[in-house]
Amino acid sequence: MNAEKSTILMYGSPASPVISYLNQYFSKHSKKPVIFIHQETFLTQTKLTFSINQNLFKGHFTLPDNTLLNFDDISGVCMENQFVSSYGFTELSDKDKQYVQTEGWAALLSAASGLTRQCAVLNPLPKMDLSMGRGGNILLLQKCGFDAPHFLITSDPETAKEFYQTWNGQVIYKHVKDPDSAFKKMTPLDLQRIEKIAYCPVHFEEFSPGKVIRLIVIHQETFGFEESLNPAGTLTLLPYHLEEKWKSQGLQLSQDMGAPLLEIRLKITPDQKCQGLGIHPFANLPVLTFTDENGNSPAAEAILKVLEQGEPLS
């Protein structure tokens, strides 16, 4: 790779606070040029071409100004997601829009997979589908050695009632699919309408006190933060010293999922158990914008370091 020409490639939506912040941070601090491909104009203004010929993987993006960004000149790729928008395809029918999105998505993921051979990619498509929700997240974390909170996913009203009684009403519930959706405290009033879950499964979970920790994996580095509320009720993060066992478990999960960048939410219970709560296949804004006493942003700096080095991560 020609280091002088190496470029950091960003992909995502400028409407996203996370990828927009990283784009600004990299543009300010990176020693290499940064190119941001907007998912809303991918395919309409930015073209993708790649091939394998005699076992050689080659490709390029044709940018809106018609310049070429060759794959060999890319040091690192930062993708907040792998979504392809139908924005701009106004002349197409809904069916054709869906087809273009599906084909564009498949092409983008294939290109990202190929790029993992020759540069750093945060993140390629994880090997395991995170759309399985919080229950699936917890099972993955349990497999890596973290404790699991007691939870139940059911569409059987009687089973839900039994779970509520088992935990003396200390139960919270949420949607099954979305790991980031908020919990609600289950009340006796909810029991009166519990029959409605017969049409759709619900995630129930034992409520337990404890402090919530974020374990951030960035390739081979780990960072720990404790969630806290300031007097105004705003979420803030404090540095947290992670046990070596938790670091190893987080790194193992990252490797198993093929996702070098992960944010893992944990809960430290009063009896010092470390429960796995959820997985986010990137990093959220509070983690990225956190600054230490020296004014440095350790997570953002670690991501930039990986992308500038340009070495494949697996």
Secondary structure, 3 states (H helix, E strand, C coil): CCHHHCEEEEEECCCCHHHHHHHHHHHHHCCCCEEEEECCCECCCEEEEEEEECCEEEEEEECCCCCEEEHHHEEEEEECCCCCCCCCCCCCCHHHHHHHHHHHHHHHHHHHHHHCCCCEEECCCCCCCHHHHHHHHHHHHHHCCCECCCEEEECCHHHHHHHHHHCCCCEEEECCCCCCCCCEECCHHHHHCHHHHHHCCEEEEECCCCEEEEEEEECCEEEEEEEEECCCCCEEEEECCCCHHHHHHHHHHHHHHCCCEEEEEEEECCCCCEEEEEEECCCCHHHHHCCCCCCCCHHHHHHHHHHHHCCCCC
